[in-house]
Amino acid sequence: MSGTAPAYGPSALATPANALTAARLLAAPVFIGLILGEGATWLTVAVGVAVAGSDGVDGWLARRQGTTRSGAFLDPLADKAVVLGAFFALAAQGHLPWAPVAVIAARELGMSAYRSWAGRRGVSIPARRSAKVKTVVQELAIATCLVPPLADQHDLQLAVVWAATALTVTSGAQYLWDGRRALRSPAGPTLPAAATPLTPATPLTPATPLTPATPLTPATPPNGPGGPDAPGAPDAPAAPDTPARPSPA
């Protein structure tokens, strides 16, 4: 086997990056269960770090081996399952207020619907750096509630979660603006190019029919038509015999 990593096309499904993303999606209920059952423990932190770290690893694998349409769908789905599930669990336990959690959830779900709507129109809107910063701050807000030394720092938790909320709303507005500009651009949405129809073959010109040969003209009899040699012509009268002259005596 060669040392180069295999390349996967856009329609591929069974890829290492997708396998890691699916594992993160399946680990989300485990992480949420630890938050509800164990609370702020180092075990919960370890699982949370592993789940969050897998996001960077599957992104690196996708860039190395080829991005896929299935990965573009699964990756944000797994991220939202982990982040929103953790926020809901922390709000249910009273560690975080419901107001910022509701705003973050509305933005994330709304942007997912908008991305799907724009994608059906052939528009791909790249994520800005602010979106990545937003995700990091959201994870920090969760961490302040789960790391044991910070579990009682309610003022810190409120400050970080509201900062995450502000960044979430700002990045969502930027995404809407970028999508509006892409839809209104003179070039129009980026749609897959239609296949160029084949040019029909030029029909062959029918062959020109051969000109029939001119019939040969019958030869003219030597004496002309109706001459003495012509068939059925009457015989010419014989010349009268000339009497012989008597020889002199």
C-alpha positions in Angstrom: 0.0 0.0 0.0 1.3 3.5 -0.8 2.1 5.9 1.9 -0.2 8.6 0.6 -3.7 8.9 2.1 -6.6 7.8 -0.1 -8.6 10.6 -1.7 -12.4 10.5 -1.4 -14.8 12.2 -3.8 -17.6 14.5 -2.7 -20.2 11.7 -2.8 -18.2 9.4 -0.5 -19.9 8.3 2.7 -17.6 5.7 4.4 -14.5 7.9 5.2 -12.4 8.2 8.3 -13.5 11.8 8.9 -17.2 10.8 8.7 -16.5 7.8 11.1 -15.1 10.2 13.6 -17.9 12.6 13.2 -20.5 9.8 13.7 -18.6 8.7 16.8 -18.9 12.3 18.2 -22.6 12.4 17.4 -23.1 9.1 19.3 -20.9 10.3 22.2 -23.1 13.4 22.7 -25.8 11.5 24.8 -23.0 10.1 26.9 -21.6 13.5 27.6 -25.0 15.0 28.4 -25.7 12.0 30.7 -22.5 12.7 32.6 -23.5 16.4 33.1 -26.8 15.4 34.5 -25.6 12.5 36.5 -22.1 13.3 37.7 -22.0 17.1 37.4 -18.7 18.9 37.6 -16.2 16.1 37.8 -13.0 15.4 36.0 -14.5 12.4 34.3 -17.1 14.7 32.7 -14.4 17.1 31.7 -12.3 14.4 30.1 -15.2 13.1 28.0 -16.1 16.7 27.0 -12.5 17.4 26.0 -12.4 14.2 23.9 -15.6 15.0 22.2 -14.7 18.6 21.5 -11.2 17.6 20.3 -12.6 15.1 17.8 -14.1 18.1 15.9 -10.6 19.4 15.0 -9.3 15.9 14.1 -12.1 15.1 11.7 -11.8 18.5 10.1 -8.1 17.8 9.6 -8.8 14.4 8.1 -11.4 15.9 5.7 -9.0 18.5 4.5 -6.3 15.9 3.9 -8.4 13.2 2.3 -11.1 15.2 0.6 -14.3 16.9 1.8 -17.6 15.2 1.2 -21.2 16.3 1.1 -22.1 13.8 3.8 -19.4 15.3 6.1 -20.6 18.8 5.5 -24.0 17.7 6.8 -22.9 15.5 9.7 -20.2 17.7 11.2 -22.4 20.7 12.1 -25.1 18.3 13.2 -22.7 16.7 15.7 -21.4 20.0 16.9 -24.9 21.3 17.7 -25.9 18.0 19.4 -23.0 18.3 21.8 -23.1 22.1 22.4 -26.9 22.6 22.6 -27.3 19.4 24.6 -24.7 20.5 27.2 -26.3 24.0 27.4 -29.8 22.6 28.0 -28.5 20.2 30.7 -26.7 23.0 32.5 -29.7 25.3 32.3 -31.9 22.6 33.6 -29.6 22.2 36.6 -29.6 26.0 37.3 -26.0 26.5 36.4 -26.9 28.8 33.5 -29.9 31.1 32.9 -32.3 30.0 30.2 -32.3 33.3 28.3 -28.8 33.1 26.7 -29.3 29.4 26.1 -32.5 30.1 24.3 -30.9 32.8 22.1 -27.9 30.5 21.2 -30.3 27.6 20.4 -32.5 29.8 18.2 -29.5 31.1 16.3 -27.9 27.7 15.7 -31.1 26.1 14.6 -32.1 29.1 12.5 -28.7 29.2 10.7 -29.0 25.4 10.0 -32.3 26.0 8.3 -31.0 29.0 6.4 -27.9 27.1 5.2 -30.1 24.3 3.9 -32.3 26.8 2.1 -29.3 28.6 0.5 -27.7 25.3 -0.4 -30.8 24.3 -2.4 -30.3 27.4 -4.4 -26.7 26.6 -5.2 -25.2 29.1 -2.8 -22.3 28.0 -0.6 -21.5 30.5 2.2 -18.1 30.0 3.8 -17.8 30.3 7.6 -16.0 33.4 8.9 -13.3 33.3 11.6 -15.9 34.8 14.0 -17.9 31.6 13.8 -14.9 29.5 14.9 -14.3 32.0 17.8 -17.9 31.7 18.7 -17.7 27.9 19.0 -14.6 28.2 21.2 -16.3 30.6 23.6 -19.4 28.5 23.7 -17.2 25.5 24.8 -15.5 27.7 27.4 -18.9 28.6 28.8 -19.7 25.0 29.2 -16.2 24.3 30.7 -16.6 26.9 33.4 -19.6 24.9 34.7 -17.9 21.5 34.6 -14.3 22.1 35.7 -14.4 21.4 39.5 -12.4 24.5 40.6 -14.7 26.8 38.5 -18.0 25.2 39.3 -18.9 27.7 42.0 -17.8 30.8 40.0 -21.2 31.9 38.9 -20.2 35.5 37.9 -17.5 34.0 35.6 -20.0 31.6 34.1 -22.5 34.4 33.5 -19.9 36.6 31.9 -18.6 33.8 29.5 -22.1 32.6 28.5 -23.3 36.1 27.7 -20.1 36.7 25.7 -20.8 33.5 23.8 -24.3 34.7 23.2 -23.1 38.0 21.8 -20.6 36.3 19.5 -23.3 33.8 18.4 -25.7 36.6 17.4 -22.9 38.6 15.7 -21.7 35.6 13.6 -25.3 34.8 12.7 -25.9 38.3 11.4 -22.6 38.1 9.4 -23.7 34.8 7.9 -27.0 36.3 6.9 -25.3 39.3 5.3 -22.9 37.0 3.4 -25.7 34.9 2.2 -27.7 37.9 1.0 -24.7 39.2 -0.9 -24.1 35.8 -2.5 -27.7 35.5 -3.6 -27.7 39.0 -5.1 -24.3 38.8 -6.8 -24.3 39.5 -10.6 -22.9 36.0 -11.2 -25.8 34.5 -9.4 -25.8 31.4 -7.3 -23.1 28.8 -8.0 -24.9 26.0 -9.7 -23.5 22.8 -11.1 -22.7 23.4 -14.8 -25.1 21.6 -17.2 -23.6 19.2 -19.6 -23.1 20.6 -23.1 -25.5 18.8 -25.5 -23.8 16.9 -28.2 -23.9 18.5 -31.6 -26.0 16.3 -34.0 -24.0 14.7 -36.7 -24.3 16.3 -40.1 -26.4 14.0 -42.3 -24.5 12.5 -45.3 -25.3 14.1 -48.6 -27.0 11.5 -50.9 -24.9 10.4 -53.8 -25.7 12.1 -57.1 -27.5 9.5 -59.4 -25.5 8.5 -62.4 -26.6 10.1 -65.7 -28.0 7.3 -68.0 -25.7 6.7 -71.0 -26.9 8.3 -74.3 -28.1 5.5 -76.6 -26.0 5.0 -79.7 -27.3 6.4 -83.0 -27.9 3.7 -85.6 -25.5 3.8 -88.5 -26.8 5.4 -91.7 -26.9 2.9 -94.7 -24.2 3.7 -97.3 -26.7 4.7 -100.0 -29.0 6.6 -97.6 -32.5 5.7 -96.7 -34.5 4.0 -99.4 -31.4 3.5 -101.6 -31.0 0.5 -103.9 -29.4 -1.5 -101.2 -32.2 -0.8 -98.8 -34.3 -3.9 -97.9 -37.3 -4.2 -100.1 -36.1 -1.7 -102.7 -37.0 -2.7 -106.3 -34.2 -3.9 -108.5 -32.9 -1.4 -111.1 -33.8 -2.3 -114.8 -30.9 -3.9 -116.6 -29.4 -1.8 -119.5 -30.4 -3.1 -123.0 -27.8 -5.0 -125.0 -26.0 -3.0 -127.7 -25.9 -4.8 -131.1 -22.5 -5.8 -132.2 -21.0 -3.8 -135.0 -20.1 -5.9 -138.1 -16.4 -6.0 -138.6 -15.2 -4.6 -141.9 -14.4 -7.1 -144.5 
